[in-house]
Amino acid sequence: MSDRLSIAIDVMGGDLGLHTILPASLAALAANDSLHLYLCGNQVAINQYLSLDPIGDNYAQRVTIVDAPSVVAMDEKPSFSVRHRRDSSLYIALSLVRDGMAQACVSAGNTGALMAMSCLLIKTIEGVSRPAIVASLPTLKGQSVVLDLGANINCKAQNLFEFAVMGSALASAVYGVDNPKVGLLNIGSEMNKGLEPVIEAGEMLKAHPAVNYRGFIEGDDVYVGKMDVIVCDGFAGNVLLKTSEGLAKFINHKVARNLKKSLYRRFLTWMGASLLLEIREQLDPARRNGAVLLGLRAVVIKSHGSANQQSFVNAIDQAVVALQSDLPKMIEKGMGYRN
């Protein structure tokens, strides 16, 4: 792979749009000299922003502005977006990846539209019926890869099986986990508990020698670190992710309130400041922003819709890591297919 890393940015996507994504993009350029960004969005608005915050000659040589007249709304139906938003910043960014101009796409926009357009334009790896959104969560032993986090609400056993194979390949190739332990998220550890697709997927994984399947895992064991890869449908995964983010906000709020109370509490908080800071950083959603749409033939990263500047920088960083590890090829290999 060339040292030059080219990434298409959906500048208009997300809740905050270009006022967050443009400064994040410039920060990413400053941190990585090999990065070239295609900024896809309303050209007039982008140029107006850059006129107020001019970029240096070095950055300008590594930026290409691609005009996109329309935007996919956050509440828009994916089917409508695919038919009527082919001039949108999201569609054009993905088209640049399809055409080989960019190697990856990063968007904070509509998840359903991103999924649908990615499948249409970039296609899935052979053997993968649906891509899955994957990210890592902190555990007592390091981190666990979790998928799907919201791309597929209703999953068949075959989908869960594919997620497990892809997640195992990701944990091994990107995170360096030797023979990663894989578990299915369920409401109990007994083999007869849970929804039928989960039970059936477990039987399929038992018979697949390339996956180190260890059975079901319950929600209270997610952060213990029993599994390196945790597999679930998009409904359960998204609830798990959002609950984790809510817990992080709860801890941050409690620590902040503690500092405003009695002098004694301030002293105790000061004594445990390093530990509290470590916990807050590990649970901070911004630190882990940027989820891969796993199973596509190219790298596509979904950022949180409400991502702030640093969060979106982290999403771009995720794209860089995925490109440097040649993630699609690793997943293709893990699925048992080679060119």
C-alpha positions as CSV (number, residue, x, y, z in Angstrom):
1,M,0.0,0.0,0.0
2,S,1.2,3.5,-0.9
3,D,2.4,5.8,1.9
4,R,-0.2,8.3,0.8
5,L,-3.5,7.9,2.7
6,S,-6.6,9.4,1.0
7,I,-9.8,9.7,2.9
8,A,-13.2,11.2,1.7
9,I,-14.9,13.2,4.5
10,D,-18.6,13.7,4.6
11,V,-18.4,17.3,5.7
12,M,-22.1,18.0,6.0
13,G,-23.1,14.8,7.9
14,G,-23.9,14.7,11.6
15,D,-25.7,16.9,14.1
16,L,-23.0,19.6,14.1
17,G,-21.9,19.6,10.4
18,L,-19.0,21.4,9.0
19,H,-18.4,23.6,12.1
20,T,-17.1,20.5,13.8
21,I,-15.9,18.4,10.9
22,L,-13.7,21.0,9.1
23,P,-11.6,21.9,12.1
24,A,-11.3,18.2,13.0
25,S,-10.1,17.5,9.4
26,L,-7.5,20.2,9.6
27,A,-6.3,18.9,12.9
28,A,-6.0,15.4,11.4
29,L,-3.9,16.8,8.5
30,A,-1.6,18.6,11.0
31,A,-1.0,15.3,12.8
32,N,-0.4,13.1,9.8
33,D,1.8,14.3,6.9
34,S,0.8,11.4,4.6
35,L,-2.9,12.2,4.8
36,H,-4.9,13.7,1.9
37,L,-8.5,14.6,2.4
38,Y,-11.4,15.0,0.0
39,L,-13.8,17.4,1.7
40,C,-17.2,16.6,0.3
41,G,-19.9,19.1,0.9
42,N,-21.3,22.5,0.0
43,Q,-18.4,24.2,-1.7
44,V,-19.5,27.7,-1.0
45,A,-19.9,27.0,2.8
46,I,-16.6,25.1,3.0
47,N,-14.8,28.0,1.3
48,Q,-16.5,30.5,3.5
49,Y,-15.3,28.6,6.6
50,L,-11.8,28.3,5.3
51,S,-11.6,32.0,4.5
52,L,-12.1,32.7,8.2
53,D,-9.7,30.0,9.2
54,P,-7.1,29.8,6.3
55,I,-5.1,26.7,5.9
56,G,-1.4,26.8,5.1
57,D,0.1,25.9,1.7
58,N,1.2,22.5,3.0
59,Y,-2.4,21.7,4.0
60,A,-3.9,23.2,0.9
61,Q,-1.8,20.8,-1.2
62,R,-3.4,17.9,0.7
63,V,-7.0,19.0,0.5
64,T,-9.4,18.6,-2.4
65,I,-12.9,20.2,-2.1
66,V,-15.6,18.2,-3.9
67,D,-18.9,20.1,-4.3
68,A,-22.0,18.3,-3.0
69,P,-25.3,20.3,-3.3
70,S,-27.5,18.3,-0.9
71,V,-27.3,16.6,2.5
72,V,-28.8,13.4,3.9
73,A,-31.0,14.4,6.8
74,M,-30.4,12.5,10.1
75,D,-34.0,11.2,10.2
76,E,-34.3,10.4,6.5
77,K,-35.2,6.9,5.4
78,P,-32.3,5.0,3.8
79,S,-34.4,4.0,0.8
80,F,-35.3,7.6,0.1
81,S,-31.7,8.7,0.5
82,V,-30.4,6.1,-2.0
83,R,-33.0,7.2,-4.6
84,H,-33.0,11.0,-4.1
85,R,-29.7,12.0,-2.5
86,R,-27.1,11.0,-5.1
87,D,-25.8,14.6,-5.1
88,S,-25.3,14.5,-1.3
89,S,-22.1,14.8,0.5
90,L,-22.4,11.2,1.8
91,Y,-23.1,9.7,-1.6
92,I,-20.3,11.6,-3.3
93,A,-17.8,10.7,-0.6
94,L,-18.6,7.0,-1.0
95,S,-18.5,7.4,-4.8
96,L,-14.9,8.6,-4.5
97,V,-14.0,5.4,-2.7
98,R,-15.9,3.3,-5.2
99,D,-14.0,5.0,-8.1
100,G,-10.6,4.5,-6.4
101,M,-9.9,8.2,-5.8
102,A,-10.1,7.8,-2.0
103,Q,-9.2,4.7,0.0
104,A,-11.7,5.3,2.9
105,C,-14.7,7.3,3.9
106,V,-15.6,8.9,7.3
107,S,-19.1,10.2,8.0
108,A,-21.1,11.3,11.1
109,G,-24.3,11.2,9.1
110,N,-27.4,9.0,8.9
111,T,-26.4,5.4,9.9
112,G,-29.0,3.7,7.8
113,A,-28.2,5.8,4.7
114,L,-24.5,5.2,5.2
115,M,-25.1,1.5,5.4
116,A,-27.4,1.4,2.3
117,M,-25.2,3.5,0.2
118,S,-22.0,1.6,1.2
119,C,-23.6,-1.7,0.2
120,L,-24.7,-0.2,-3.1
121,L,-21.5,1.6,-4.1
122,I,-18.7,-0.3,-2.4
123,K,-20.3,-3.8,-2.0
124,T,-19.6,-6.4,0.6
125,I,-16.7,-8.9,0.7
126,E,-17.7,-12.3,-0.8
127,G,-19.4,-14.4,1.8
128,V,-20.6,-11.4,3.8
129,S,-24.4,-10.8,3.5
130,R,-24.5,-7.7,5.7
131,P,-21.8,-5.4,7.0
132,A,-21.7,-4.8,10.8
133,I,-20.8,-1.7,12.8
134,V,-17.9,-2.7,15.1
135,A,-16.0,-0.8,17.8
136,S,-14.1,-1.6,21.0
137,L,-15.2,-1.3,24.6
138,P,-12.8,-1.1,27.6
139,T,-12.6,-4.1,29.9
140,L,-10.7,-5.1,33.1
141,K,-8.3,-7.0,30.8
142,G,-7.9,-4.4,28.1
143,Q,-10.7,-4.2,25.5
144,S,-13.2,-6.2,23.6
145,V,-14.4,-5.9,20.0
146,V,-18.2,-5.6,19.9
147,L,-20.5,-6.0,16.8
148,D,-23.1,-5.2,15.6
149,L,-23.6,-1.8,17.1
150,G,-26.7,-0.7,15.2
151,A,-26.4,-1.5,11.4
152,N,-28.6,-4.6,11.5
153,I,-31.6,-4.7,13.9
154,N,-33.0,-8.0,12.9
155,C,-30.4,-10.7,12.4
156,K,-30.5,-14.3,11.3
157,A,-28.2,-16.9,12.6
158,Q,-26.1,-16.7,9.5
159,N,-25.6,-12.9,10.0
160,L,-24.4,-13.5,13.6
161,F,-22.1,-16.3,12.4
162,E,-20.5,-13.9,9.8
163,F,-20.1,-11.2,12.5
164,A,-18.2,-13.6,14.7
165,V,-15.9,-14.7,11.9
166,M,-15.2,-11.0,10.9
167,G,-14.8,-9.9,14.5
168,S,-12.3,-12.6,15.2
169,A,-10.3,-11.6,12.1
170,L,-10.4,-8.0,13.2
171,A,-9.2,-8.7,16.8
172,S,-6.4,-10.8,15.4
173,A,-5.2,-8.5,12.6
174,V,-5.7,-5.1,14.1
175,Y,-5.5,-5.6,17.8
176,G,-3.0,-8.4,17.8
177,V,-5.0,-10.9,19.8
178,D,-3.8,-14.4,19.4
179,N,-6.7,-16.8,18.9
180,P,-9.3,-14.4,20.1
181,K,-12.1,-15.7,22.3
182,V,-15.5,-15.2,20.8
183,G,-18.9,-15.1,22.6
184,L,-22.5,-14.4,21.7
185,L,-24.3,-11.8,23.9
186,N,-27.3,-13.5,25.4
187,I,-29.7,-13.4,28.4
188,G,-28.1,-16.4,30.0
189,S,-25.2,-18.8,29.7
190,E,-27.3,-21.9,29.4
191,M,-27.4,-23.4,25.9
192,N,-31.2,-23.5,25.7
193,K,-31.7,-19.8,26.6
194,G,-32.2,-16.8,24.3
195,L,-33.6,-16.1,20.8
196,E,-33.6,-18.9,18.2
197,P,-31.1,-17.1,15.9
198,V,-28.6,-16.7,18.8
199,I,-28.9,-20.4,19.8
200,E,-28.6,-21.5,16.1
201,A,-25.6,-19.2,15.6
202,G,-23.9,-20.8,18.6
203,E,-24.3,-24.3,17.1
204,M,-22.8,-23.0,13.8
205,L,-19.8,-21.5,15.5
206,K,-19.1,-24.7,17.5
207,A,-18.7,-26.4,14.2
208,H,-16.4,-23.7,12.7
209,P,-12.8,-24.6,13.7
210,A,-11.3,-21.3,12.7
211,V,-13.2,-19.4,15.4
212,N,-12.4,-19.8,19.1
213,Y,-16.0,-19.8,20.2
214,R,-16.5,-19.9,24.0
215,G,-20.3,-19.8,24.3
216,F,-22.8,-17.2,25.5
217,I,-21.9,-14.1,27.5
218,E,-24.3,-12.1,29.7
219,G,-24.4,-8.3,29.9
220,D,-22.8,-8.1,33.3
221,D,-19.7,-9.9,32.0
222,V,-19.1,-7.5,29.0
223,Y,-16.6,-5.3,31.0
224,V,-15.0,-8.2,32.8
225,G,-13.0,-9.1,29.7
226,K,-14.1,-12.8,29.4
227,M,-14.3,-12.4,25.6
228,D,-12.1,-10.7,23.1
229,V,-15.0,-10.5,20.6
230,I,-18.7,-10.1,21.6
231,V,-21.3,-10.7,18.9
232,C,-25.0,-9.5,19.0
233,D,-27.6,-8.1,16.7
234,G,-27.7,-4.3,16.1
235,F,-30.6,-3.7,18.5
236,A,-28.8,-5.2,21.5
237,G,-25.4,-3.8,20.5
238,N,-26.7,-0.2,20.1
239,V,-28.4,-0.4,23.5
240,L,-25.2,-1.7,25.0
241,L,-23.2,1.1,23.4
242,K,-25.6,3.9,24.4
243,T,-25.8,2.6,28.0
244,S,-22.0,2.6,28.2
245,E,-22.0,6.2,27.0
246,G,-24.6,7.1,29.5
247,L,-22.6,5.5,32.3
248,A,-19.6,7.5,31.3
249,K,-21.6,10.8,31.5
250,F,-23.0,9.7,34.9
251,I,-19.5,9.1,36.3
252,N,-18.3,12.4,35.0
253,H,-21.3,14.2,36.5
254,K,-20.8,12.5,39.9
255,V,-17.1,13.4,40.0
256,A,-17.8,17.0,39.1
257,R,-20.5,17.3,41.7
258,N,-18.2,15.8,44.3
259,L,-15.7,18.6,43.7
260,K,-18.3,21.2,44.6
261,K,-19.3,19.8,47.9
262,S,-17.5,19.8,51.3
263,L,-13.8,20.4,51.7
264,Y,-13.4,16.8,53.0
265,R,-15.0,15.4,49.8
266,R,-12.7,17.6,47.7
267,F,-9.8,16.2,49.6
268,L,-10.9,12.6,49.0
269,T,-11.5,13.3,45.3
270,W,-8.1,14.9,45.0
271,M,-6.5,11.8,46.7
272,G,-8.2,9.5,44.1
273,A,-7.8,11.9,41.2
274,S,-5.5,9.8,39.1
275,L,-7.7,6.7,39.4
276,L,-10.9,8.7,38.7
277,L,-9.2,10.3,35.7
278,E,-8.2,6.9,34.3
279,I,-11.7,5.5,34.7
280,R,-13.2,8.6,33.0
281,E,-10.8,8.4,30.1
282,Q,-11.5,4.7,29.6
283,L,-15.2,5.2,29.5
284,D,-15.1,8.5,27.5
285,P,-17.2,7.9,24.3
286,A,-15.1,10.6,22.4
287,R,-11.9,8.6,23.0
288,R,-13.4,5.6,21.2
289,N,-15.4,7.4,18.5
290,G,-15.2,5.9,15.1
291,A,-16.8,2.5,14.3
292,V,-15.9,0.4,11.3
293,L,-18.5,-0.9,8.9
294,L,-17.0,-4.3,8.8
295,G,-17.4,-6.5,5.8
296,L,-17.2,-3.9,3.0
297,R,-14.6,-4.1,0.3
298,A,-13.1,-0.7,1.4
299,V,-12.8,1.2,4.7
300,V,-15.9,3.1,5.9
301,I,-16.0,4.7,9.3
302,K,-19.2,5.8,11.1
303,S,-18.6,8.6,13.6
304,H,-21.1,9.4,16.3
305,G,-23.6,11.9,15.0
306,S,-23.0,14.4,17.9
307,A,-19.2,14.0,17.8
308,N,-17.2,17.0,18.8
309,Q,-14.0,18.1,17.1
310,Q,-11.7,15.7,19.0
311,S,-14.1,12.8,18.6
312,F,-14.2,13.3,14.8
313,V,-10.4,13.4,14.8
314,N,-10.4,10.1,16.5
315,A,-12.8,8.7,13.8
316,I,-10.3,9.8,11.1
317,D,-7.6,8.1,13.1
318,Q,-9.6,4.9,13.0
319,A,-9.7,5.1,9.2
320,V,-5.9,5.6,9.1
321,V,-5.4,2.5,11.4
322,A,-7.8,0.4,9.2
323,L,-6.0,1.4,6.0
324,Q,-2.5,0.8,7.5
325,S,-3.6,-2.7,8.5
326,D,-5.3,-3.3,5.2
327,L,-8.4,-4.3,7.1
328,P,-10.6,-5.4,4.1
329,K,-8.0,-7.9,3.0
330,M,-7.7,-9.2,6.5
331,I,-11.4,-9.7,6.7
332,E,-11.5,-11.3,3.3
333,K,-8.8,-13.7,4.4
334,G,-10.7,-14.4,7.6
335,M,-13.8,-15.2,5.7
336,G,-11.8,-17.7,3.7
337,Y,-11.8,-15.9,0.4
338,R,-8.7,-14.7,-1.5
339,N,-8.2,-13.0,-4.9
